[in-house]
Amino acid sequence: MASNNPSYLIIGAGVFGVSTAYHLIQKYPNASVTLVDRDAYDADSRVAASWDWNKVVRADYDDKVYCKLALEAQDIFKSDPLWKPYFHQTGVYWNCRSDYAQNVISHHKELGRNDDIIALPVAKARKLYGGIFDNADYTGVKEVLINRASGWAAAGDALTAVTKRCVELGAKYVVAEVASLEFDGRGSCTGVQTKSGERLSATHVVVAAGSFTPTLLEWSAAKSGNPGLKAGERILAAGITTGMAQLNEEQLKKYKDMPVGFQGYTPEEGKPFIGSLPPTKDGEMKWWGSKIFTNTREVLPGRYISSPPPTHDYNQWKVPGPLKQDIVESRNLWYGPESATWEMKKHRICWDAFTTTSDFIISPHSASKGLYVASCGSFHGYKFFPVLGKYIVQMMEDELAPELVERWAWDRQRPDSSQNVEYPNAEMRHLLEPTAKL
Ligand SMILES: Cc1cc2nc3c(=O)[nH]c(=O)nc-3n(C[C@H](O)[C@H](O)[C@H](O)COP(=O)(O)OP(=O)(O)OC[C@H]3O[C@@H](n4cnc5c(N)ncnc54)[C@H](O)[C@@H]3O)c2cc1C
């Protein structure tokens, strides 16, 4: 370790930050571990992407690295008493328009997993689960991947429970908005300054601020005069709309045992995968839209980058009409005409940080000693909650496997986003005022 008395300051209490705190406080029960977040962990409303009614927890990856990691995390969700109450093993039903299903199945075989995972022809699959997906869009679908081992987690509830456990184990939780990172005369990171002027210091500072990470690094670069701190092309903040319908008793009866549904698309079709989750305990069914949008704005005089709206709640509950329409269109990909009468209960814009490859960034920051970045969930980070911190601690201690060091590096060559259907595909203001583009 860099110091005899290491201390840890983690900016952001989403899954990247909380998992880091959880692994640190277990490994070093006497260390000073502090989480700082703009929202209290038990607040009624939070901006964290990780704070949600539910998130899919699956290991159906055609990328072997994430497949393995997701299996490791899912095993904890299924067996550890801290996580288990939040996991629901409903299975997934995935309309595949590429060789996705076969790739996933072969990874699971190679990893020695005997999960109940199969690929079925469309005609056979659509009869399953009482035919609830019979009205879905099967255009271009090659086969349907069914994995009964996957499911979803009550995301916000699990996040609260694990944060609470960190605090019980001795971690501190500070509610404050971080305005900038602080540095000593040699450029090493020494802590943060909050918006109200308070200083928090530590030997190790981890930026896990999700979609706000690029903005915080811009502010810190300007204040410190170190332009190397900026994220630049590495990280793009973007939002996705989610909608929730309140099902009535009869609808609930029909959908209560449904699996998670995915419509998977190819780069040629130009859509991200669209997911729909089973009803929550309150009978609300959630799905998301197909538009993943940046919000380019001036974060400093003359400096424009994508950043969530500059209000405390990122305007996440103020969802404009065109984005609600995106939700209607996604619903129609699954449930057909009968769903037109469903009562829409909630809409939310959820902000996350993206890389062109959807790889996380879990890395020392190359522009400052003592500074680390743990972010870029890229629309798929939640499911790794139980294990993220293990790898983030390994990274800080220089013990990460070379393959992961390379994947998650701050400085690495990245391909462009053209083959990544989950990369942001629009600018928010263009979606709201389509004529502005003309
Ligand atoms: C619509 C949608 C659906 C998704 N569905 C899934 C899914 O089904 N399964 C899955 O695995 N993943 C899913 N994801 C991805 C997943 O939610 C994210 O990748 C993951 O939650 C990101 O975690 P995080 O810790 O990086 O960021 P966040 O959870 O956003 O946490 C960042 C925290 O930093 C705090 N913060 C930011 N700036 C500051 C500041 N200046 N000062 C103090 N605090 C600050 C914020 O308050 C926040 O609490 C989805 C994402 C979206 C948007």
The ligand as a Gaussian input file, in Angstrom:
#p B3LYP/6-31G(d) Opt

LIG

0 1
 C      -32.568000       2.629000     -17.856000
 C      -31.449000       1.788000     -17.380000
 C      -31.645000       0.441000     -17.189000
 C      -30.592000      -0.372000     -16.761000
 N      -30.838000      -1.691000     -16.557000
 C      -29.860000      -2.488000     -16.097000
 C      -30.140000      -3.844000     -15.823000
 O      -31.269000      -4.300000     -15.978000
 N      -29.129000      -4.624000     -15.349000
 C      -27.862000      -4.127000     -15.164000
 O      -26.975000      -4.892000     -14.782000
 N      -27.577000      -2.819000     -15.383000
 C      -28.549000      -1.991000     -15.841000
 N      -28.303000      -0.672000     -16.069000
 C      -26.941000      -0.134000     -15.826000
 C      -26.690000       0.155000     -14.364000
 O      -27.819000       0.717000     -13.751000
 C      -25.511000       1.099000     -14.225000
 O      -24.449000       0.705000     -15.078000
 C      -24.993000       1.147000     -12.805000
 O      -26.060000       1.273000     -11.900000
 C      -24.028000       2.330000     -12.654000
 O      -23.604000       2.397000     -11.313000
 P      -22.638000       3.560000     -10.830000
 O      -22.281000       3.267000      -9.448000
 O      -21.538000       3.744000     -11.839000
 O      -23.481000       4.911000     -10.988000
 P      -24.767000       5.432000     -10.220000
 O      -25.603000       4.322000      -9.743000
 O      -25.411000       6.434000     -11.110000
 O      -24.180000       6.146000      -8.933000
 C      -23.412000       7.310000      -9.031000
 C      -23.602000       8.075000      -7.731000
 O      -22.730000       9.189000      -7.748000
 C      -23.369000      10.265000      -7.086000
 N      -22.729000      11.497000      -7.545000
 C      -22.541000      11.908000      -8.804000
 N      -21.913000      13.109000      -8.828000
 C      -21.710000      13.450000      -7.546000
 C      -21.120000      14.583000      -6.932000
 N      -20.608000      15.587000      -7.650000
 N      -21.092000      14.636000      -5.586000
 C      -21.611000      13.619000      -4.840000
 N      -22.186000      12.532000      -5.377000
 C      -22.237000      12.443000      -6.715000
 C      -24.809000      10.146000      -7.506000
 O      -25.662000      10.793000      -6.592000
 C      -25.005000       8.638000      -7.537000
 O      -25.557000       8.168000      -6.331000
 C      -29.328000       0.176000     -16.512000
 C      -29.117000       1.543000     -16.689000
 C      -30.160000       2.348000     -17.112000
 C      -29.892000       3.805000     -17.300000

